[in-house]
Amino acid sequence: MSEMWVRAETVPAVATVEEGTELARKAERDLFVAVLRATVIATPICIAIWIAIMYFAIEGDGWGLGVPFAIAAVVGVIAGVFFGGWAGFLAKAEALDEADREAARHYWGRP
């Protein structure tokens, strides 16, 4: 018999399923919080970077700065959401994987 299949006697009761998944739920909540925090931190930084890039690109060309700065701010928001979400996920990805392994070990009794 393959190790992938588990005998019915080794599958725990329904109450232990909830206990086993609580760790995974906590890791998912922590991941969500980390992504939000990193996004809140990265967004103003990216906005400032993009406005600086736009300023140095059009400085002295006789252009008005309102519309280019607005475009830079929108691009900065998009970049901040992307990079903040990416950084937050990378910071907590290992904890999420470990929680999944622990929940599987708890539920299926596998190492």
C-alpha positions in Angstrom: 0.0 0.0 0.0 1.3 3.4 -0.9 2.2 5.9 1.9 -0.2 8.4 0.3 -3.2 6.4 1.5 -4.1 6.4 5.2 -6.0 3.7 7.0 -9.4 4.7 8.3 -8.3 4.0 11.9 -5.5 6.7 11.8 -7.9 9.5 10.7 -8.7 11.5 13.8 -12.2 12.6 14.9 -13.8 15.8 13.6 -12.9 17.8 16.7 -9.2 17.4 15.9 -9.7 18.7 12.4 -10.6 22.0 13.9 -7.7 21.9 16.2 -5.4 21.1 13.3 -6.6 23.8 11.0 -6.5 26.5 13.7 -2.8 26.9 13.2 -3.3 27.3 9.5 -6.0 29.9 10.0 -3.7 31.9 12.3 -0.9 31.8 9.8 -3.3 33.0 7.1 -4.4 35.9 9.3 -0.8 36.8 10.0 0.0 36.7 6.3 -2.9 39.0 5.6 -1.8 41.5 8.2 1.8 41.3 6.9 0.7 42.0 3.4 -1.4 45.0 4.5 1.4 46.4 6.6 3.9 46.1 3.9 1.5 47.7 1.4 0.9 50.6 3.7 4.6 51.1 4.0 5.5 50.6 0.4 2.8 52.7 -1.2 4.0 56.2 -0.1 7.6 55.2 -0.8 6.8 54.2 -4.3 4.7 57.4 -4.9 7.6 59.5 -3.8 10.0 57.6 -6.0 7.8 57.9 -9.1 7.2 61.6 -8.5 10.9 62.2 -8.1 11.5 60.2 -11.4 8.9 62.3 -13.2 10.3 65.6 -11.8 13.8 64.9 -12.9 12.5 63.6 -16.3 10.6 66.8 -17.2 12.4 69.4 -15.2 13.0 72.5 -17.2 11.2 71.3 -20.3 8.4 73.9 -19.9 5.8 71.3 -19.0 3.3 71.8 -16.3 3.9 69.5 -13.4 0.3 68.8 -12.3 -0.7 66.1 -14.8 2.7 64.3 -14.8 2.7 64.3 -11.0 -0.8 62.8 -10.9 0.3 60.1 -13.4 3.4 59.4 -11.2 1.2 59.2 -8.1 -1.1 56.7 -9.7 1.8 54.6 -11.0 3.3 54.8 -7.5 0.1 53.5 -5.9 0.1 50.6 -8.3 3.8 49.9 -7.7 3.3 50.2 -3.9 0.4 47.8 -3.8 2.4 45.3 -5.9 5.7 45.5 -4.1 4.1 45.8 -0.7 2.0 42.7 -1.3 5.0 40.9 -2.6 7.2 41.8 0.3 4.5 40.9 2.9 3.9 37.6 1.3 7.6 36.7 1.1 8.0 37.7 4.8 5.3 35.2 5.9 5.3 32.5 3.2 7.5 30.1 5.2 5.3 30.4 8.3 2.2 29.6 6.1 4.0 26.5 4.7 5.0 25.4 8.1 1.4 25.8 9.4 0.2 23.7 6.4 2.7 21.0 7.2 1.8 21.0 10.9 -2.0 20.9 10.1 -1.4 17.9 7.7 0.8 16.2 10.4 -1.9 16.8 13.0 -4.7 15.6 10.8 -3.1 12.7 8.9 -0.5 11.7 11.4 2.3 12.0 8.9 5.8 13.4 9.6 
